[in-house]
Amino acid sequence: MTPRLFTARRLRALRWCALVMPAALMACGGGGGSGATNACVADCAPPTGTTSPTTTTADTVPLSSSFANICTADAPKQFVRAYLGEQYLWYKELRPLSLAAAPDVSTYFYGILADTPDRLGRPKDRFSFIIPAPTADAISTGANTGYGIEWATDDAGRRRVALITAASPAAQAGMARGGELLGVISTSHNTWYPNSPAATITFSYRDTPAAAARNITLHAAPIQDDPLPTTQIIDAQAGRKVGYMLFNDHSSVAQDKLIDAVKSLRSTGIDDLVLDLRYNGGGYLYVALSMASMVAGPAAEGKVFEQLVYNDQRAGETAHSTLPFTTRVLVADSGSRYVAGSALPPLGLPRVYVLTSGSTCSASESIINALRGVDLDVVLIGGSTCGKPYGFTRQDNCGMALYPIEFQGTNAKGFGDYAEGMAPTCAVADDFDHALGDPGERLLSTALQHMRTGACPPASSAKRVAAVPRAIPGPAMRDKPQPGRLLAAGER
């Protein structure tokens, strides 16, 4: 059967990804007696989403639109309950929680998410989230007010600098990949992604684990994250040319840069491609579609990139939500240089190397799964991916952006069951002692070796180094929220 093509409006509905945890949806009222049901219909009634907004009987529920943009103390919580009942993939497993038990809408949101463990014993939903709308805007575009640092943990348990945004406060303070965080001394916002001009933080830091410690104070400033900071050609053995792309974020500004980069690589006649997704937490699914389509080329046109599977209340949407590989831009945000209908430059490679870690999530995993679905040889180098075969659409209400899981994505072979992550072909620990894109960096050098020999390097026999104790523990700090697999805002 020929896949049903997504319209541009439906593609704009495709946004990020998260998992949501299931737990039995029980009648509201707490103690289990049947007489309590009528009393809490508005609080925590089971979600049907099919009745008149004015209906409040024991066996029916108001639509979420009944509570939309009513910003009283309880209406935003009522909106969350009704909306999740209509849209949430695991709506039958929402947990009962009275409005009075949650002091704010965020607490209520997390309190009702399903929490049934997956086959590895983890909550199904480790990734659904709710954040202020301005923060959501900043994540989707990469334009924010912050420090310009992203951290990762090395194989010794130390917090190391993974990425530094050019011209950011962190860059101006001389910070670079591989630096180590020893502890936070003071902070105004308790997050590394404050998105506030008033934010400031002081912490103990050293440029390498062997260097002397120093204190750094950063003041947040306007920055623009670069989703594709590095594209280069590596001359491998026997005259082969290898293209390398450091792709960090499926943001709304990524598609233009990806097309430019692929055009450049194609003009040089590359023989292999290394796509570095080790820190790419996902984002807009249409960006992943464009990237995968350029790698696969015209031979994959019309084949299934991803099939979206919604809950049983939304079976009609599932039937019309097949997203195919394409040779042209299907969605272009306002201001994009490549408008809808623009030709995508094809690489048409038979294989691709992807550098991965536990931070390779969602839309990034869609690229891998989709290419494997049309029988491209996808060689993973690094660590297992994070395991997010799910996605959602952003929903705003009363200044907050909700991201509850709405669908599961599967490839052309019907596979989408990788909640435990995708295992690497060659398991290699991240290397914080080399710049990303350096042919001597451990993951990239392993990929180059595999191209030459077809084999992974021997497993390291080095013993795990004990984590360095933190002399200054300081307050707990939240990292940047992971975008996941996101349908672009708009219609579903």
C-alpha positions as CSV (number, residue, x, y, z in Angstrom):
1,M,0.0,0.0,0.0
2,T,1.3,3.5,-0.8
3,P,1.9,5.5,2.4
4,R,-0.4,8.4,3.0
5,L,1.6,11.6,2.7
6,F,1.6,14.1,5.6
7,T,0.4,17.5,4.6
8,A,2.6,20.4,5.6
9,R,0.0,21.4,8.3
10,R,0.1,18.0,9.8
11,L,3.9,17.9,9.7
12,R,3.9,21.2,11.6
13,A,2.2,19.3,14.3
14,L,5.1,16.9,14.7
15,R,7.2,17.9,17.6
16,W,9.3,16.3,20.3
17,C,9.4,13.0,22.1
18,A,9.0,11.7,25.7
19,L,7.9,8.6,27.4
20,V,4.9,8.5,29.7
21,M,4.5,6.1,32.5
22,P,1.4,4.0,32.9
23,A,-0.6,3.2,36.0
24,A,-4.2,2.0,36.3
25,L,-6.8,4.6,35.8
26,M,-9.0,4.2,38.8
27,A,-12.3,5.8,39.7
28,C,-11.6,9.1,41.5
29,G,-12.2,9.6,45.2
30,G,-9.4,7.8,46.8
31,G,-10.8,5.2,49.2
32,G,-12.4,3.0,46.6
33,G,-16.0,3.4,47.6
34,S,-18.4,4.0,44.8
35,G,-20.1,6.9,46.5
36,A,-17.0,9.1,46.0
37,T,-17.2,9.2,42.3
38,N,-19.7,12.1,41.8
39,A,-17.8,14.3,44.2
40,C,-14.6,14.4,42.2
41,V,-15.6,14.3,38.5
42,A,-14.1,17.8,37.9
43,D,-11.1,16.9,39.9
44,C,-10.0,13.6,38.4
45,A,-12.7,12.1,36.3
46,P,-11.7,9.3,33.8
47,P,-10.9,10.9,30.4
48,T,-13.3,10.3,27.6
49,G,-13.1,13.6,25.8
50,T,-16.3,12.9,23.9
51,T,-19.1,14.7,25.8
52,S,-20.5,18.2,26.0
53,P,-18.2,20.6,27.9
54,T,-21.2,21.3,30.2
55,T,-21.7,17.7,31.2
56,T,-20.5,16.8,34.7
57,T,-22.3,13.5,35.5
58,A,-20.5,10.6,37.1
59,D,-19.9,8.8,33.9
60,T,-18.9,11.6,31.5
61,V,-16.2,14.2,31.5
62,P,-15.9,17.8,30.2
63,L,-13.6,18.3,27.2
64,S,-10.2,20.0,27.8
65,S,-11.5,23.0,25.9
66,S,-13.9,23.6,28.8
67,F,-10.9,24.6,30.9
68,A,-8.5,26.0,28.3
69,N,-7.0,29.4,29.2
70,I,-8.9,29.7,32.4
71,C,-6.1,30.6,34.7
72,T,-7.6,30.2,38.1
73,A,-6.0,28.0,40.8
74,D,-7.7,24.8,39.7
75,A,-8.7,25.2,36.1
76,P,-5.2,24.6,34.7
77,K,-5.1,21.3,36.6
78,Q,-8.5,20.3,35.3
79,F,-7.2,21.1,31.8
80,V,-4.3,18.8,32.3
81,R,-6.5,16.0,33.4
82,A,-8.9,16.3,30.5
83,Y,-6.2,16.9,27.9
84,L,-4.2,13.9,28.9
85,G,-7.4,11.9,28.9
86,E,-8.0,12.8,25.3
87,Q,-4.4,12.8,23.9
88,Y,-2.1,10.7,26.2
89,L,-0.9,7.4,24.7
90,W,-1.5,5.6,28.0
91,Y,-4.6,7.5,29.0
92,K,-6.1,4.4,30.6
93,E,-3.3,4.3,33.1
94,L,-3.3,7.8,34.4
95,R,-3.0,8.0,38.2
96,P,-5.8,9.5,40.3
97,L,-4.9,12.7,42.1
98,S,-7.2,15.3,43.6
99,L,-6.6,18.9,42.7
100,A,-6.1,19.8,46.4
101,A,-3.2,17.3,46.6
102,A,-1.1,19.3,44.2
103,P,0.0,22.8,45.0
104,D,0.6,23.8,41.3
105,V,-0.1,22.6,37.8
106,S,3.4,21.1,37.4
107,T,3.1,18.9,40.5
108,Y,-0.3,17.8,39.2
109,F,1.0,17.0,35.7
110,Y,3.8,14.8,37.0
111,G,1.5,13.3,39.7
112,I,-1.0,11.8,37.3
113,L,1.4,10.4,34.6
114,A,1.4,6.6,34.3
115,D,4.2,5.0,36.3
116,T,4.0,1.3,35.4
117,P,7.6,0.0,34.9
118,D,8.8,-1.1,31.5
119,R,10.5,-4.5,30.9
120,L,13.7,-3.1,32.4
121,G,12.0,-2.0,35.6
122,R,12.1,1.8,34.7
123,P,9.0,4.0,34.5
124,K,7.6,4.0,31.0
125,D,7.4,7.7,31.1
126,R,10.7,9.0,32.2
127,F,10.5,12.0,29.7
128,S,7.2,13.7,29.6
129,F,7.5,17.2,30.9
130,I,5.8,20.6,31.5
131,I,7.8,23.8,31.4
132,P,7.1,27.6,31.1
133,A,6.2,28.5,27.6
134,P,9.1,31.0,27.1
135,T,11.5,28.1,28.0
136,A,9.8,25.9,25.4
137,D,10.2,28.7,22.8
138,A,13.9,28.9,23.6
139,I,14.5,25.2,23.3
140,S,12.7,25.0,20.0
141,T,14.7,27.8,18.4
142,G,17.9,27.6,20.3
143,A,17.7,31.3,21.1
144,N,17.9,31.8,24.8
145,T,19.4,33.8,27.6
146,G,21.9,31.6,29.5
147,Y,25.5,30.5,30.0
148,G,26.2,28.4,26.9
149,I,27.3,25.1,28.7
150,E,26.2,21.6,28.3
151,W,27.6,19.0,30.7
152,A,28.0,15.2,30.4
153,T,29.3,12.5,32.7
154,D,32.5,10.7,31.8
155,D,33.2,7.0,32.5
156,A,34.8,8.0,35.8
157,G,31.6,9.7,37.0
158,R,33.0,13.2,36.6
159,R,30.9,16.1,35.3
160,R,32.7,17.3,32.1
161,V,32.0,20.0,29.6
162,A,30.5,18.4,26.5
163,L,29.6,21.5,24.5
164,I,30.3,25.2,24.7
165,T,28.3,27.7,22.6
166,A,30.4,30.1,20.7
167,A,30.6,33.7,22.0
168,S,28.6,32.6,25.1
169,P,29.5,33.6,28.7
170,A,31.1,30.2,29.2
171,A,33.3,30.6,26.1
172,Q,34.3,34.1,27.2
173,A,35.4,32.7,30.5
174,G,37.8,30.3,28.8
175,M,35.8,27.2,29.3
176,A,36.1,24.4,26.7
177,R,35.2,20.7,26.1
178,G,36.7,18.5,28.8
179,G,36.7,20.9,31.6
180,E,35.5,19.5,35.0
181,L,32.8,20.8,37.3
182,L,33.8,20.4,40.9
183,G,30.8,21.9,42.6
184,V,28.4,24.8,42.5
185,I,29.0,27.5,45.1
186,S,26.0,29.8,44.5
187,T,23.3,30.2,41.9
188,S,20.2,32.3,41.3
189,H,18.2,29.8,39.3
190,N,19.2,26.2,40.1
191,T,19.5,25.3,36.4
192,W,22.2,25.5,33.7
193,Y,19.5,26.7,31.3
194,P,17.9,29.6,33.1
195,N,16.6,31.6,30.1
196,S,16.7,34.7,32.3
197,P,18.8,37.9,32.0
198,A,19.1,38.0,35.8
199,A,20.6,34.6,36.1
200,T,24.1,34.2,37.6
201,I,26.1,31.2,38.9
202,T,29.5,30.7,40.6
203,F,31.1,27.3,40.6
204,S,34.4,25.5,41.2
205,Y,36.0,24.3,37.9
206,R,39.2,23.0,36.4
207,D,40.2,23.0,32.8
208,T,41.2,19.3,32.9
209,P,40.9,16.7,35.7
210,A,44.6,17.3,36.3
211,A,44.6,21.1,36.4
212,A,44.3,23.4,39.4
213,A,40.8,24.4,40.5
214,R,39.5,27.9,40.0
215,N,36.2,29.7,40.7
216,I,34.2,31.0,37.8
217,T,31.2,33.4,37.9
218,L,28.9,33.6,34.9
219,H,26.1,36.0,34.1
220,A,23.5,34.9,31.6
221,A,23.5,36.6,28.3
222,P,21.6,36.2,25.0
223,I,22.9,33.3,22.9
224,Q,22.0,31.3,19.9
225,D,22.7,27.6,20.1
226,D,24.2,26.2,16.9
227,P,22.5,22.9,15.9
228,L,25.4,22.1,13.4
229,P,28.6,23.7,14.6
230,T,31.0,21.5,12.6
231,T,30.9,20.1,9.1
232,Q,34.2,18.9,7.6
233,I,36.0,16.5,5.3
234,I,38.4,13.9,6.7
235,D,40.9,12.3,4.2
236,A,40.9,8.7,5.1
237,Q,43.2,5.9,3.8
238,A,43.3,4.9,0.2
239,G,42.1,8.4,-0.9
240,R,38.6,7.9,0.6
241,K,36.8,11.1,1.7
242,V,34.7,11.0,4.9
243,G,32.2,13.6,5.7
244,Y,31.7,14.5,9.4
245,M,28.7,16.4,10.8
246,L,28.3,17.4,14.4
247,F,24.5,17.6,14.7
248,N,23.4,18.7,18.1
249,D,19.7,19.7,17.9
250,H,16.6,19.2,15.7
251,S,15.7,22.9,16.3
252,S,13.6,25.1,13.9
253,V,16.8,26.6,12.5
254,A,18.5,23.3,11.9
255,Q,17.0,22.3,8.5
256,D,18.6,25.1,6.5
257,K,22.0,24.4,8.0
258,L,21.7,20.6,7.3
259,I,20.8,21.2,3.7
260,D,23.8,23.6,3.2
261,A,26.1,21.0,4.9
262,V,24.9,18.1,2.8
263,K,25.2,20.2,-0.4
264,S,28.8,20.9,0.5
265,L,29.7,17.3,1.3
266,R,28.0,16.1,-1.8
267,S,30.0,18.5,-4.0
268,T,33.2,16.9,-2.7
269,G,32.1,13.4,-3.5
270,I,32.3,11.9,0.0
271,D,32.6,8.1,0.2
272,D,31.3,7.8,3.8
273,L,29.4,9.9,6.3
274,V,29.9,10.1,10.1
275,L,26.8,11.8,11.8
276,D,27.7,12.7,15.3
277,L,24.5,12.6,17.3
278,R,26.0,11.8,20.7
279,Y,24.5,15.0,22.3
280,N,21.4,15.3,20.1
281,G,18.3,15.0,22.4
282,G,15.9,15.4,19.4
283,G,13.4,18.0,18.4
284,Y,11.3,18.5,15.3
285,L,10.6,15.3,13.5
286,Y,10.4,17.0,10.1
287,V,14.1,17.9,10.5
288,A,14.9,14.3,11.2
289,L,12.9,13.3,8.1
290,S,14.9,15.7,5.9
291,M,18.2,14.5,7.3
292,A,17.4,10.8,6.8
293,S,15.9,11.5,3.3
294,M,19.2,13.2,2.2
295,V,21.2,10.3,3.5
296,A,19.0,7.6,1.9
297,G,18.5,9.5,-1.4
298,P,15.8,9.0,-4.1
299,A,15.8,5.2,-3.7
300,A,13.9,5.6,-0.4
301,E,11.3,8.1,-1.7
302,G,7.8,7.2,-0.7
303,K,8.9,4.4,1.7
304,V,7.8,4.8,5.3
305,F,10.1,7.0,7.4
306,E,7.8,6.8,10.4
307,Q,4.3,5.6,11.2
308,L,2.7,7.3,14.1
309,V,0.5,5.2,16.4
310,Y,-1.8,7.1,18.7
311,N,-4.1,5.8,21.4
312,D,-7.3,3.8,20.5
313,Q,-9.4,7.0,20.8
314,R,-7.4,8.5,18.0
315,A,-7.4,5.5,15.6
316,G,-8.5,7.7,12.7
317,E,-5.3,9.9,13.2
318,T,-3.1,6.8,13.2
319,A,-4.6,5.7,9.9
320,H,-3.6,9.0,8.3
321,S,-0.2,9.5,10.0
322,T,2.3,7.7,7.8
323,L,5.3,10.0,7.2
324,P,7.3,9.0,4.0
325,F,10.8,9.5,2.9
326,T,11.0,12.5,0.5
327,T,13.2,14.2,-2.0
328,R,11.8,17.7,-1.2
329,V,11.4,19.9,1.8
330,L,7.9,19.2,3.3
331,V,7.9,21.7,6.1
332,A,9.7,25.1,6.2
333,D,9.5,27.4,9.2
334,S,8.9,31.1,8.7
335,G,12.2,32.7,7.6
336,S,13.7,29.5,6.2
337,R,15.8,29.9,3.0
338,Y,14.6,26.5,1.8
339,V,10.9,26.8,1.3
340,A,8.5,23.8,1.1
341,G,9.0,22.1,-2.2
342,S,12.7,22.8,-2.4
343,A,14.8,19.9,-3.6
344,L,16.8,18.1,-0.9
345,P,20.4,17.3,-2.0
346,P,20.8,13.5,-2.0
347,L,23.8,11.6,-0.7
348,G,22.4,8.2,-1.5
349,L,24.9,6.4,0.6
350,P,24.6,2.6,1.3
351,R,25.8,3.1,4.9
352,V,26.2,5.8,7.5
353,Y,28.2,5.9,10.8
354,V,26.3,7.4,13.7
355,L,28.2,8.4,16.9
356,T,25.8,7.8,19.9
357,S,25.4,8.0,23.6
358,G,22.7,7.9,26.2
359,S,21.9,11.5,25.2
360,T,21.0,10.4,21.6
361,C,17.3,10.6,21.9
362,S,14.0,10.7,20.1
363,A,14.1,12.4,16.7
364,S,17.8,11.3,16.5
365,E,16.7,7.7,17.1
366,S,14.0,8.2,14.4
367,I,16.8,8.8,11.9
368,I,18.6,5.6,12.9
369,N,15.4,3.5,13.0
370,A,14.0,4.9,9.8
371,L,17.2,4.3,7.8
372,R,17.4,0.7,9.1
373,G,13.8,0.3,8.1
374,V,14.8,0.8,4.4
375,D,17.9,-1.4,4.8
376,L,20.7,1.1,5.0
377,D,23.7,-0.1,6.9
378,V,23.7,2.1,10.1
379,V,26.8,1.5,12.2
380,L,26.5,2.9,15.7
381,I,29.7,3.9,17.5
382,G,29.7,4.9,21.2
383,G,27.0,4.1,23.8
384,S,23.4,2.8,23.7
385,T,20.9,5.5,22.8
386,C,18.4,6.8,25.3
387,G,15.4,4.8,24.2
388,K,12.5,7.2,23.2
389,P,10.3,5.6,20.5
390,Y,7.6,8.0,21.5
391,G,6.6,11.6,20.6
392,F,4.2,14.4,21.4
393,T,2.8,17.8,20.3
394,R,3.4,20.9,22.4
395,Q,0.2,22.2,24.1
396,D,0.2,25.6,25.7
397,N,-2.2,26.6,28.5
398,C,-1.9,29.5,31.0
399,G,1.7,30.2,30.3
400,M,2.9,26.5,30.6
401,A,3.9,24.2,27.7
402,L,2.7,20.6,28.2
403,Y,4.5,17.7,26.5
404,P,2.7,14.4,27.3
405,I,3.5,11.4,25.2
406,E,0.9,11.0,22.4
407,F,2.3,8.4,19.9
408,Q,4.8,5.7,19.2
409,G,6.8,5.7,16.0
410,T,7.6,2.7,13.9
411,N,9.7,2.3,10.7
412,A,9.0,0.7,7.4
413,K,9.4,-2.8,8.9
414,G,6.9,-1.9,11.7
415,F,9.7,-1.8,14.3
416,G,9.6,0.8,17.1
417,D,10.3,-1.2,20.2
418,Y,13.6,0.2,21.5
419,A,12.7,1.7,24.8
420,E,15.8,0.1,26.2
421,G,17.9,2.1,23.7
422,M,19.7,1.0,20.5
423,A,22.9,-0.9,21.3
424,P,26.1,0.3,19.6
425,T,27.9,-1.8,17.0
426,C,31.2,-0.8,18.7
427,A,30.9,0.2,22.3
428,V,33.2,3.1,23.1
429,A,33.3,5.5,26.0
430,D,33.0,9.2,25.3
431,D,36.4,11.0,25.0
432,F,36.5,14.4,26.6
433,D,40.2,14.9,26.0
434,H,39.8,15.7,22.3
435,A,37.8,18.2,20.4
436,L,34.7,16.9,18.6
437,G,35.7,16.3,15.0
438,D,39.3,15.6,15.8
439,P,40.2,12.3,13.9
440,G,42.0,11.3,17.1
441,E,38.8,11.6,19.2
442,R,37.9,8.1,20.4
443,L,34.4,7.7,18.8
444,L,35.4,9.2,15.5
445,S,38.7,7.3,15.3
446,T,36.8,4.1,16.0
447,A,34.4,4.9,13.1
448,L,37.4,5.5,10.8
449,Q,39.0,2.3,11.9
450,H,35.8,0.4,11.3
451,M,35.6,1.8,7.8
452,R,39.1,0.4,7.1
453,T,38.8,-2.9,8.8
454,G,35.1,-3.7,9.3
455,A,35.9,-4.5,12.9
456,C,35.6,-2.8,16.3
457,P,38.7,-2.2,18.4
458,P,39.4,-4.5,21.3
459,A,37.5,-3.7,24.4
460,S,39.5,-1.5,26.8
461,S,40.9,-3.4,29.8
462,A,41.5,-0.2,31.7
463,K,39.9,-0.2,35.1
464,R,37.1,2.3,35.9
465,V,38.5,5.3,37.7
466,A,36.8,6.2,41.0
467,A,34.8,9.4,40.7
468,V,36.4,12.4,42.2
469,P,34.7,13.6,45.5
470,R,33.1,17.0,45.2
471,A,34.6,19.4,47.7
472,I,31.8,21.8,47.1
473,P,28.6,19.9,46.5
474,G,26.4,23.0,46.3
475,P,22.8,23.1,45.1
476,A,21.4,20.5,42.7
477,M,21.4,21.9,39.2
478,R,19.0,20.9,36.4
479,D,20.3,20.4,32.9
480,K,18.6,21.6,29.7
481,P,15.3,19.8,29.1
482,Q,15.6,17.2,26.4
483,P,13.3,18.1,23.5
484,G,12.6,14.5,22.3
485,R,10.5,13.8,19.2
486,L,8.3,16.7,18.5
487,L,5.5,17.3,16.0
488,A,5.6,20.9,14.8
489,A,3.0,23.2,16.5
490,G,-0.4,23.3,14.8
491,E,-3.0,20.8,13.9
492,R,-2.9,17.2,14.8
